């Protein structure tokens, strides 16, 4: 519940969130996101641009912008007992929120309760009502003045609906326990999404192939761990609530970044016709859309069978994930919502950009026009970057030649995805990685990559200019090797004839190098004359 760790969210109406007004001394407070028509009529006409109407449980309702909302955490009363216990009415608010979450109450239910309460409490004096304290001003809540015009009957009715729903649930729950014997909790069928990690690439490019699907694990709830779960000391209702929020759980150990300097490179003992990729292992129908690696380099062979990640859980019941359909057949990659939601190239209200939408199953989905043209094997590197801010071999400088070649080809595949999806941060990261970590990549692969970059659309991005500079400089440094090698010269000269911009950039850098060489020779001659 730390203020500095709050993540901005874009919740849908009816969902639970944690609300904290800008500059407020109060801790984050459980709230329900409402539709605009549930706000008091007198404030609907003065709604500030871009704000959402939220009703704080046990307190007032406000207009709130996205920066004041965060994902709801049902474990807060146990991970922050001191703060919750020392804040009046906050513990009750979390208890009510967890009860409504357990009961699966929807927005339609709240709307019906508001209408019902308007009829039953019409003409009553809120000051004499036992629930009138809900409609009192928040303690130290002066920062919200100006967001609404004071307490309203509609706000009061909505808070009554919250309390009525809890009483109704408690009453039904207690009657069910008295009238029927305990029932065995049904076993829910869990969806299993199997994914694989980036493959190790062999030096033999002709007999290689790589394709990888990826689904990311759900992070554990804030402040909770498997070794010290608060569920043991909770009443039955709280334990059920925790189990509902703990449905999605990694069944394997967390993935660690690849340490190329300490892991020895193992030779590939699998024959090319026997190796299985993630596409033909996990699916009855192999994925036919080839990645950049397959199209350009003839495919890359995995030196080690990738370790599978298995995410167990009912993904359709979780609002913490985003599905990304990739390729012409829509192979689904599932990532934690926090990894993709705040990427401005996919969602930016300033320019009306929004590529997220709810699918038929009620799960958030990234819908980008370029996704069908991307191979899942290439997108795997972008997905890894979204989750961990890096991909593939973290630092290949300490590895052998195979690892260094693999790292360069991984950068090529990741760049193609980043360019199509306009992932500017990933593009910057790739250039940083090339400049910092890639040493002496294979010359033929550099030519192929240069052709891809110089033929692509110029987006005017600094990362594109930096990458062209890196490629042209490396080719200029190896100019005579390209021309003197019979296996390289044919493709190299053909590339220069097709791409005059690349030829110009190479000559510019060659000219600088030649001038420096001439200056050095002249200085050497002068030194020789003086010595003579």
Secondary structure, DSSP 8 states (H G I E B T S, - for coil): --GGG-------TT-EEEE--TT-SS--EEEEEE-GGGS-HHHHTT--TT-EEEEETTS-EEEE-GGGEEE--TTHHHHSHHHHHTSTTHHHHHHHHHHHHHHT--HHHHHHHHHHHHHHSTT--TTTSTTGGGGS--TT-GGGBTTBSS--HHHHHHHHHHHHHHHHHHHHHHHHHHHS----------EEEEE-----B-S--TT--------------TT--GGG-GGGGS-HHHHHHHHHHTSSEESS-------TTTS------S-TTT---HHHHH-SS------HHHHHHS---BSS----EEEEE-GGG-SSEEEEEETTTTEEEEEEHHHHTT-TTTEETTTTEE-EEE-TTS-EEE--TTGGGS-HHHHHHHHHHHHHS--S-S-GGGS-HHHHHHHHHHHHHHHHHHHHHT-HHHHHHHHHHHHHH--S--HHHHHHHHHHHHHS-----HHHHHHHHHHHHHHHHTHHHHHH-HHHHHHHHHHHHH-HHHHHHHHHHHHHHHHHHHHHHHHHHHHHHHH-
